[in-house]
């Protein structure tokens, strides 16, 4: 979308099988570390089954590739309705899944390796040992870790050290010029 004009451009038609698996219900979207889009879809048609998946969408060609099939046990714990998505600093996907296939069906927070598609559960919203029970998570946000930002007094110290360094350089340079005369 052009943020100035509001005009939208189609990147991938999820009804076009020439661009990859047919998507029925794309839900979450974020930019991946490769510059392509990562999209969650609750209902991807792959052969005889319909299941939730994480897809990568090539921003140039619109071609879709399944990264993680949430009904494939070889890729980790099962899920069926991946929804909200974001990425962390390592390029891994964090996905809110609202109807986890275990843990009472309250949903999971998955960590997905965007290279292999392997999934691990970070949090099970049906597990009271992990905190208050939740239900049907659909969105997720990731806040970058805080960096140590200097305070005003620390900035003053930095500026003073810099100024003293410049003054010291000028004094040395002046002495060198005086001795060369």
Protein Blocks (a to p, Z undefined) as FASTA:
>chain_A
ZZknopacdfbdckbmknoccdfbdcbdcddfkopacdddfbdcehjbccdddddddfkl
opacdfbdckbmknoccdfbdcbdcddfkopacdddfbdceehlnopcddddfknopacd
fbdckbmknoccdehiabdcddddddddddfklmmmmmmmmmmmmmmmmmmmmmmmmmmZ
Z
